[in-house]
Amino acid sequence: MKKLAYLLLFVPLFSLGQNCSDFLTVQRSGIRYPWKYDIQSKSAVFFAGKSSKLNIICNEGKDYKISFLVSSQIMNEVSIKVTDNTGKVYFSTGIDEELLKTIEQKKQFLLSLENQKVKIKGGKKKIELETNINNLKLEISKYQDEIEMKRYRPSTSFEFTAASTMELIVYVTASEKCSGKGCVGVLVSNKPSEKSSF
């Protein structure tokens, strides 16, 4: 009876598991000459709040293509950012938590400006305040459009040539609001750079 109880305890853990080890297999077969699969490619399971980073070494004299594959269950809830060791951003897509915070702060400021506008009777000060409010609304709208673009029409890859050997860091984060779980794959391929002179 105790063995059955232990077995029942572990069944939910196994049923929750998801194997992402073969997630890149189909995509890997799509790599065409002269591109070659790079063994630095990885995939993993992601769920609400999970973050991970992957270091990729890019060698001088090679062209690189880094593609990102995300399961449909979590596609709109994952953000990906690629930086170098100095923090310079080379690629970014998905939910940008910092941008969401900025929008919220600007909305709060907009509310305070609108409250000030109600108290002012008229004149130059009111016109100036209305101009500031309209500019802030445009700025908020621009940021919201940027978020929608990244969330619902994300970029899935980027290419570059390594001028010198460098390390890139891929940060992948699933939003706290993510309700499911799924696989995220980072597919790295490379080829020798084409010479641009004799």
C-alpha atoms as an extended CHARMM CRD file, in Angstrom:
* protein
*
       198  EXT
         1         1  MET       CA              0.0000000000        0.0000000000        0.0000000000  PROA      1               0.0000000000
         2         2  LYS       CA              2.8770000000        2.3810000000        0.8380000000  PROA      2               0.0000000000
         3         3  LYS       CA              4.4440000000        1.7000000000       -2.5780000000  PROA      3               0.0000000000
         4         4  LEU       CA              1.1820000000        2.6420000000       -4.2690000000  PROA      4               0.0000000000
         5         5  ALA       CA              1.0030000000        5.8680000000       -2.2390000000  PROA      5               0.0000000000
         6         6  TYR       CA              4.5680000000        6.8030000000       -3.2340000000  PROA      6               0.0000000000
         7         7  LEU       CA              3.8110000000        5.9850000000       -6.8520000000  PROA      7               0.0000000000
         8         8  LEU       CA              0.7330000000        8.2320000000       -6.7750000000  PROA      8               0.0000000000
         9         9  LEU       CA              2.8330000000       11.0670000000       -5.3350000000  PROA      9               0.0000000000
        10        10  PHE       CA              5.2930000000       10.8980000000       -8.2220000000  PROA      10              0.0000000000
        11        11  VAL       CA              2.7830000000       10.4420000000      -11.0660000000  PROA      11              0.0000000000
        12        12  PRO       CA              1.6990000000       14.1100000000      -11.0230000000  PROA      12              0.0000000000
        13        13  LEU       CA              5.3420000000       15.1890000000      -11.1730000000  PROA      13              0.0000000000
        14        14  PHE       CA              5.9960000000       13.0530000000      -14.2350000000  PROA      14              0.0000000000
        15        15  SER       CA              2.7760000000       14.0890000000      -15.9300000000  PROA      15              0.0000000000
        16        16  LEU       CA              3.7330000000       17.7450000000      -15.4640000000  PROA      16              0.0000000000
        17        17  GLY       CA              7.0930000000       17.1540000000      -17.1380000000  PROA      17              0.0000000000
        18        18  GLN       CA              7.6830000000       18.2060000000      -20.6930000000  PROA      18              0.0000000000
        19        19  ASN       CA             10.5890000000       17.0100000000      -22.7660000000  PROA      19              0.0000000000
        20        20  CYS       CA             12.1500000000       19.7340000000      -24.8900000000  PROA      20              0.0000000000
        21        21  SER       CA             15.2700000000       17.8020000000      -25.8910000000  PROA      21              0.0000000000
        22        22  ASP       CA             13.9010000000       17.1280000000      -29.3960000000  PROA      22              0.0000000000
        23        23  PHE       CA             12.3920000000       20.5950000000      -29.8150000000  PROA      23              0.0000000000
        24        24  LEU       CA             15.1610000000       21.7560000000      -32.1760000000  PROA      24              0.0000000000
        25        25  THR       CA             15.3570000000       18.5270000000      -34.2150000000  PROA      25              0.0000000000
        26        26  VAL       CA             12.8850000000       19.5530000000      -36.9150000000  PROA      26              0.0000000000
        27        27  GLN       CA             14.2970000000       23.0720000000      -37.1800000000  PROA      27              0.0000000000
        28        28  ARG       CA             17.8330000000       21.7230000000      -37.3310000000  PROA      28              0.0000000000
        29        29  SER       CA             16.9480000000       19.7360000000      -40.4450000000  PROA      29              0.0000000000
        30        30  GLY       CA             15.9480000000       23.0040000000      -42.1480000000  PROA      30              0.0000000000
        31        31  ILE       CA             19.4650000000       24.4540000000      -42.0430000000  PROA      31              0.0000000000
        32        32  ARG       CA             20.7820000000       24.6470000000      -45.6040000000  PROA      32              0.0000000000
        33        33  TYR       CA             24.2890000000       24.8580000000      -47.0270000000  PROA      33              0.0000000000
        34        34  PRO       CA             26.4960000000       26.8600000000      -46.4640000000  PROA      34              0.0000000000
        35        35  TRP       CA             25.0160000000       27.2440000000      -42.9640000000  PROA      35              0.0000000000
        36        36  LYS       CA             25.9760000000       24.5910000000      -40.3770000000  PROA      36              0.0000000000
        37        37  TYR       CA             24.2930000000       23.6050000000      -37.1410000000  PROA      37              0.0000000000
        38        38  ASP       CA             26.2120000000       24.9150000000      -34.1080000000  PROA      38              0.0000000000
        39        39  ILE       CA             26.3880000000       22.6500000000      -31.0470000000  PROA      39              0.0000000000
        40        40  GLN       CA             25.8050000000       25.6790000000      -28.8060000000  PROA      40              0.0000000000
        41        41  SER       CA             22.0820000000       25.4070000000      -29.7030000000  PROA      41              0.0000000000
        42        42  LYS       CA             19.8970000000       24.5920000000      -26.6850000000  PROA      42              0.0000000000
        43        43  SER       CA             16.2640000000       24.1510000000      -25.6690000000  PROA      43              0.0000000000
        44        44  ALA       CA             14.5080000000       24.0540000000      -22.2960000000  PROA      44              0.0000000000
        45        45  VAL       CA             11.0980000000       24.0760000000      -20.6100000000  PROA      45              0.0000000000
        46        46  PHE       CA              9.7880000000       27.4690000000      -19.4790000000  PROA      46              0.0000000000
        47        47  PHE       CA              6.8710000000       28.3660000000      -17.2040000000  PROA      47              0.0000000000
        48        48  ALA       CA              5.6800000000       31.4150000000      -15.2510000000  PROA      48              0.0000000000
        49        49  GLY       CA              8.5910000000       33.3890000000      -13.8380000000  PROA      49              0.0000000000
        50        50  LYS       CA             11.3730000000       31.1370000000      -15.1560000000  PROA      50              0.0000000000
        51        51  SER       CA             14.4890000000       32.8800000000      -16.4380000000  PROA      51              0.0000000000
        52        52  SER       CA             17.5790000000       31.4180000000      -17.9840000000  PROA      52              0.0000000000
        53        53  LYS       CA             20.7050000000       32.5720000000      -19.7490000000  PROA      53              0.0000000000
        54        54  LEU       CA             22.8140000000       30.9400000000      -22.4170000000  PROA      54              0.0000000000
        55        55  ASN       CA             26.3690000000       32.0010000000      -23.2890000000  PROA      55              0.0000000000
        56        56  ILE       CA             27.3430000000       31.7010000000      -26.9420000000  PROA      56              0.0000000000
        57        57  ILE       CA             30.9100000000       32.1160000000      -28.2090000000  PROA      57              0.0000000000
        58        58  CYS       CA             31.0630000000       33.6370000000      -31.6890000000  PROA      58              0.0000000000
        59        59  ASN       CA             34.3660000000       33.2380000000      -33.4950000000  PROA      59              0.0000000000
        60        60  GLU       CA             35.9900000000       35.8560000000      -35.6900000000  PROA      60              0.0000000000
        61        61  GLY       CA             35.5420000000       35.2980000000      -39.4170000000  PROA      61              0.0000000000
        62        62  LYS       CA             32.1520000000       33.5790000000      -39.2030000000  PROA      62              0.0000000000
        63        63  ASP       CA             28.6120000000       34.6550000000      -39.9580000000  PROA      63              0.0000000000
        64        64  TYR       CA             26.0600000000       33.6560000000      -37.3280000000  PROA      64              0.0000000000
        65        65  LYS       CA             22.3280000000       33.2020000000      -37.4260000000  PROA      65              0.0000000000
        66        66  ILE       CA             20.5290000000       32.8360000000      -34.1050000000  PROA      66              0.0000000000
        67        67  SER       CA             16.8870000000       31.7520000000      -34.3170000000  PROA      67              0.0000000000
        68        68  PHE       CA             14.3990000000       31.5860000000      -31.4640000000  PROA      68              0.0000000000
        69        69  LEU       CA             11.6360000000       28.9960000000      -31.3350000000  PROA      69              0.0000000000
        70        70  VAL       CA              8.8710000000       29.1760000000      -28.7360000000  PROA      70              0.0000000000
        71        71  SER       CA              5.9990000000       26.7530000000      -28.1120000000  PROA      71              0.0000000000
        72        72  SER       CA              2.6210000000       28.2180000000      -29.0160000000  PROA      72              0.0000000000
        73        73  GLN       CA              1.3900000000       27.7410000000      -25.4030000000  PROA      73              0.0000000000
        74        74  ILE       CA              3.7780000000       30.4290000000      -24.1300000000  PROA      74              0.0000000000
        75        75  MET       CA              4.6650000000       32.3620000000      -27.2980000000  PROA      75              0.0000000000
        76        76  ASN       CA              3.1470000000       35.6900000000      -26.2050000000  PROA      76              0.0000000000
        77        77  GLU       CA              4.5490000000       35.4510000000      -22.6800000000  PROA      77              0.0000000000
        78        78  VAL       CA              8.2870000000       35.0570000000      -23.3160000000  PROA      78              0.0000000000
        79        79  SER       CA             10.9160000000       37.7620000000      -23.7140000000  PROA      79              0.0000000000
        80        80  ILE       CA             14.3270000000       37.2270000000      -25.2530000000  PROA      80              0.0000000000
        81        81  LYS       CA             17.2950000000       39.5820000000      -25.1630000000  PROA      81              0.0000000000
        82        82  VAL       CA             20.8070000000       39.1020000000      -26.5560000000  PROA      82              0.0000000000
        83        83  THR       CA             23.6590000000       41.2010000000      -25.1880000000  PROA      83              0.0000000000
        84        84  ASP       CA             27.4180000000       41.1350000000      -25.0600000000  PROA      84              0.0000000000
        85        85  ASN       CA             29.4980000000       41.2500000000      -21.8540000000  PROA      85              0.0000000000
        86        86  THR       CA             29.2240000000       45.0480000000      -21.7230000000  PROA      86              0.0000000000
        87        87  GLY       CA             25.4160000000       44.9350000000      -21.7780000000  PROA      87              0.0000000000
        88        88  LYS       CA             25.0560000000       46.2300000000      -25.3470000000  PROA      88              0.0000000000
        89        89  VAL       CA             21.7610000000       44.8470000000      -26.7020000000  PROA      89              0.0000000000
        90        90  TYR       CA             22.0010000000       43.1290000000      -30.1000000000  PROA      90              0.0000000000
        91        91  PHE       CA             18.4920000000       41.6790000000      -30.2100000000  PROA      91              0.0000000000
        92        92  SER       CA             15.3230000000       41.9530000000      -28.1640000000  PROA      92              0.0000000000
        93        93  THR       CA             11.8090000000       40.5930000000      -28.5760000000  PROA      93              0.0000000000
        94        94  GLY       CA              8.7900000000       39.7260000000      -26.4910000000  PROA      94              0.0000000000
        95        95  ILE       CA              7.5120000000       41.2900000000      -23.3050000000  PROA      95              0.0000000000
        96        96  ASP       CA              9.6950000000       44.1030000000      -21.9930000000  PROA      96              0.0000000000
        97        97  GLU       CA              8.9520000000       44.3920000000      -18.2550000000  PROA      97              0.0000000000
        98        98  GLU       CA             10.9650000000       47.6270000000      -17.9820000000  PROA      98              0.0000000000
        99        99  LEU       CA              8.9370000000       49.2210000000      -20.7770000000  PROA      99              0.0000000000
       100       100  LEU       CA              5.7000000000       48.1220000000      -19.0580000000  PROA      100             0.0000000000
       101       101  LYS       CA              6.8720000000       49.8590000000      -15.8580000000  PROA      101             0.0000000000
       102       102  THR       CA              7.7700000000       53.0010000000      -17.8260000000  PROA      102             0.0000000000
       103       103  ILE       CA              4.3060000000       53.0840000000      -19.3960000000  PROA      103             0.0000000000
       104       104  GLU       CA              2.6710000000       52.7070000000      -15.9950000000  PROA      104             0.0000000000
       105       105  GLN       CA              4.7520000000       55.5750000000      -14.5940000000  PROA      105             0.0000000000
       106       106  LYS       CA              3.8510000000       57.7830000000      -17.5680000000  PROA      106             0.0000000000
       107       107  LYS       CA              0.1540000000       56.9540000000      -17.1230000000  PROA      107             0.0000000000
       108       108  GLN       CA              0.3680000000       58.0090000000      -13.4740000000  PROA      108             0.0000000000
       109       109  PHE       CA              2.0630000000       61.2650000000      -14.4960000000  PROA      109             0.0000000000
       110       110  LEU       CA             -0.6130000000       61.8210000000      -17.1510000000  PROA      110             0.0000000000
       111       111  LEU       CA             -3.2860000000       61.4060000000      -14.4990000000  PROA      111             0.0000000000
       112       112  SER       CA             -1.6090000000       64.0280000000      -12.2970000000  PROA      112             0.0000000000
       113       113  LEU       CA             -1.3770000000       66.4610000000      -15.2420000000  PROA      113             0.0000000000
       114       114  GLU       CA             -5.0550000000       65.9500000000      -16.0410000000  PROA      114             0.0000000000
       115       115  ASN       CA             -5.9120000000       66.6290000000      -12.3830000000  PROA      115             0.0000000000
       116       116  GLN       CA             -3.8810000000       69.8580000000      -12.5470000000  PROA      116             0.0000000000
       117       117  LYS       CA             -5.6880000000       70.8410000000      -15.7540000000  PROA      117             0.0000000000
       118       118  VAL       CA             -9.0590000000       70.6070000000      -13.9900000000  PROA      118             0.0000000000
       119       119  LYS       CA             -7.9090000000       73.1090000000      -11.3500000000  PROA      119             0.0000000000
       120       120  ILE       CA             -6.6380000000       75.6940000000      -13.8560000000  PROA      120             0.0000000000
       121       121  LYS       CA             -9.2930000000       78.0630000000      -15.2440000000  PROA      121             0.0000000000
       122       122  GLY       CA             -7.5970000000       79.0510000000      -18.4940000000  PROA      122             0.0000000000
       123       123  GLY       CA             -4.8610000000       81.0680000000      -20.1100000000  PROA      123             0.0000000000
       124       124  LYS       CA             -1.3330000000       80.2940000000      -21.1760000000  PROA      124             0.0000000000
       125       125  LYS       CA             -0.6900000000       77.8280000000      -18.3230000000  PROA      125             0.0000000000
       126       126  LYS       CA             -3.6990000000       75.6840000000      -19.3320000000  PROA      126             0.0000000000
       127       127  ILE       CA             -2.6630000000       75.6530000000      -23.0200000000  PROA      127             0.0000000000
       128       128  GLU       CA              0.8600000000       74.6220000000      -22.0270000000  PROA      128             0.0000000000
       129       129  LEU       CA             -0.5390000000       71.8630000000      -19.8000000000  PROA      129             0.0000000000
       130       130  GLU       CA             -2.8200000000       70.5870000000      -22.6000000000  PROA      130             0.0000000000
       131       131  THR       CA              0.1980000000       70.4510000000      -24.9390000000  PROA      131             0.0000000000
       132       132  ASN       CA              2.1560000000       68.4270000000      -22.3630000000  PROA      132             0.0000000000
       133       133  ILE       CA             -0.8050000000       66.0780000000      -21.8910000000  PROA      133             0.0000000000
       134       134  ASN       CA             -1.1680000000       65.5020000000      -25.6520000000  PROA      134             0.0000000000
       135       135  ASN       CA              2.5830000000       64.8640000000      -26.0420000000  PROA      135             0.0000000000
       136       136  LEU       CA              2.5160000000       62.4050000000      -23.1450000000  PROA      136             0.0000000000
       137       137  LYS       CA             -0.4890000000       60.5800000000      -24.6550000000  PROA      137             0.0000000000
       138       138  LEU       CA              1.4090000000       60.2290000000      -27.9460000000  PROA      138             0.0000000000
       139       139  GLU       CA              4.4680000000       58.9070000000      -26.1300000000  PROA      139             0.0000000000
       140       140  ILE       CA              2.3890000000       56.3530000000      -24.1870000000  PROA      140             0.0000000000
       141       141  SER       CA              0.6730000000       55.2640000000      -27.4090000000  PROA      141             0.0000000000
       142       142  LYS       CA              4.0550000000       54.7910000000      -29.1150000000  PROA      142             0.0000000000
       143       143  TYR       CA              5.3170000000       52.6140000000      -26.2450000000  PROA      143             0.0000000000
       144       144  GLN       CA              2.1090000000       50.5560000000      -26.2350000000  PROA      144             0.0000000000
       145       145  ASP       CA              2.4170000000       49.9810000000      -29.9990000000  PROA      145             0.0000000000
       146       146  GLU       CA              6.0130000000       48.8440000000      -29.4790000000  PROA      146             0.0000000000
       147       147  ILE       CA              4.9030000000       46.3500000000      -26.8230000000  PROA      147             0.0000000000
       148       148  GLU       CA              2.0960000000       45.0180000000      -29.0170000000  PROA      148             0.0000000000
       149       149  MET       CA              4.5020000000       44.6020000000      -31.9280000000  PROA      149             0.0000000000
       150       150  LYS       CA              6.9950000000       42.6680000000      -29.8020000000  PROA      150             0.0000000000
       151       151  ARG       CA              4.2990000000       40.5390000000      -28.1890000000  PROA      151             0.0000000000
       152       152  TYR       CA              2.1680000000       39.6120000000      -31.1910000000  PROA      152             0.0000000000
       153       153  ARG       CA              4.6250000000       39.8920000000      -34.0880000000  PROA      153             0.0000000000
       154       154  PRO       CA              7.9480000000       39.0110000000      -32.5340000000  PROA      154             0.0000000000
       155       155  SER       CA             11.2000000000       38.7990000000      -34.4390000000  PROA      155             0.0000000000
       156       156  THR       CA             12.3960000000       35.2370000000      -34.5500000000  PROA      156             0.0000000000
       157       157  SER       CA             16.0220000000       35.5040000000      -35.6330000000  PROA      157             0.0000000000
       158       158  PHE       CA             18.9350000000       37.7540000000      -36.4070000000  PROA      158             0.0000000000
       159       159  GLU       CA             22.1900000000       37.4420000000      -38.3370000000  PROA      159             0.0000000000
       160       160  PHE       CA             25.5610000000       39.0660000000      -37.8570000000  PROA      160             0.0000000000
       161       161  THR       CA             29.2480000000       38.6950000000      -38.6630000000  PROA      161             0.0000000000
       162       162  ALA       CA             31.6870000000       38.4090000000      -35.7850000000  PROA      162             0.0000000000
       163       163  ALA       CA             34.4020000000       41.0060000000      -36.4280000000  PROA      163             0.0000000000
       164       164  SER       CA             36.3460000000       39.5010000000      -33.5390000000  PROA      164             0.0000000000
       165       165  THR       CA             35.7490000000       36.5760000000      -31.2110000000  PROA      165             0.0000000000
       166       166  MET       CA             33.0480000000       37.5710000000      -28.7600000000  PROA      166             0.0000000000
       167       167  GLU       CA             30.6650000000       36.1450000000      -26.2020000000  PROA      167             0.0000000000
       168       168  LEU       CA             26.9500000000       36.7870000000      -26.5220000000  PROA      168             0.0000000000
       169       169  ILE       CA             24.5250000000       36.1980000000      -23.6760000000  PROA      169             0.0000000000
       170       170  VAL       CA             20.9610000000       35.1330000000      -24.4690000000  PROA      170             0.0000000000
       171       171  TYR       CA             18.4570000000       35.9350000000      -21.7000000000  PROA      171             0.0000000000
       172       172  VAL       CA             15.0880000000       34.1690000000      -21.8680000000  PROA      172             0.0000000000
       173       173  THR       CA             12.3150000000       35.0020000000      -19.3860000000  PROA      173             0.0000000000
       174       174  ALA       CA              8.7430000000       33.7610000000      -19.1170000000  PROA      174             0.0000000000
       175       175  SER       CA              6.3470000000       36.3590000000      -17.7200000000  PROA      175             0.0000000000
       176       176  GLU       CA              4.9470000000       35.9380000000      -14.2070000000  PROA      176             0.0000000000
       177       177  LYS       CA              1.5110000000       35.9990000000      -15.8720000000  PROA      177             0.0000000000
       178       178  CYS       CA              2.3430000000       33.0010000000      -18.0750000000  PROA      178             0.0000000000
       179       179  SER       CA             -0.4000000000       30.4200000000      -17.4880000000  PROA      179             0.0000000000
       180       180  GLY       CA              1.1330000000       27.4550000000      -19.2820000000  PROA      180             0.0000000000
       181       181  LYS       CA              4.4910000000       25.9460000000      -19.9440000000  PROA      181             0.0000000000
       182       182  GLY       CA              6.3370000000       25.1330000000      -23.1070000000  PROA      182             0.0000000000
       183       183  CYS       CA              9.6450000000       24.8260000000      -24.8660000000  PROA      183             0.0000000000
       184       184  VAL       CA             11.9890000000       27.5960000000      -25.9090000000  PROA      184             0.0000000000
       185       185  GLY       CA             14.7940000000       26.8150000000      -28.3200000000  PROA      185             0.0000000000
       186       186  VAL       CA             17.8490000000       28.8320000000      -29.3110000000  PROA      186             0.0000000000
       187       187  LEU       CA             19.0620000000       27.5320000000      -32.6780000000  PROA      187             0.0000000000
       188       188  VAL       CA             22.5660000000       28.7040000000      -33.5870000000  PROA      188             0.0000000000
       189       189  SER       CA             24.0010000000       28.1910000000      -37.0620000000  PROA      189             0.0000000000
       190       190  ASN       CA             27.1530000000       29.5470000000      -38.6430000000  PROA      190             0.0000000000
       191       191  LYS       CA             29.1520000000       29.6730000000      -41.8480000000  PROA      191             0.0000000000
       192       192  PRO       CA             32.5010000000       31.1090000000      -42.9150000000  PROA      192             0.0000000000
       193       193  SER       CA             32.2050000000       34.8180000000      -43.7040000000  PROA      193             0.0000000000
       194       194  GLU       CA             32.2490000000       35.7090000000      -47.3570000000  PROA      194             0.0000000000
       195       195  LYS       CA             35.2720000000       37.7230000000      -48.3540000000  PROA      195             0.0000000000
       196       196  SER       CA             34.4370000000       41.2200000000      -49.5650000000  PROA      196             0.0000000000
       197       197  SER       CA             37.7220000000       41.8840000000      -51.3830000000  PROA      197             0.0000000000
       198       198  PHE       CA             40.4410000000       40.1430000000      -53.4130000000  PROA      198             0.0000000000
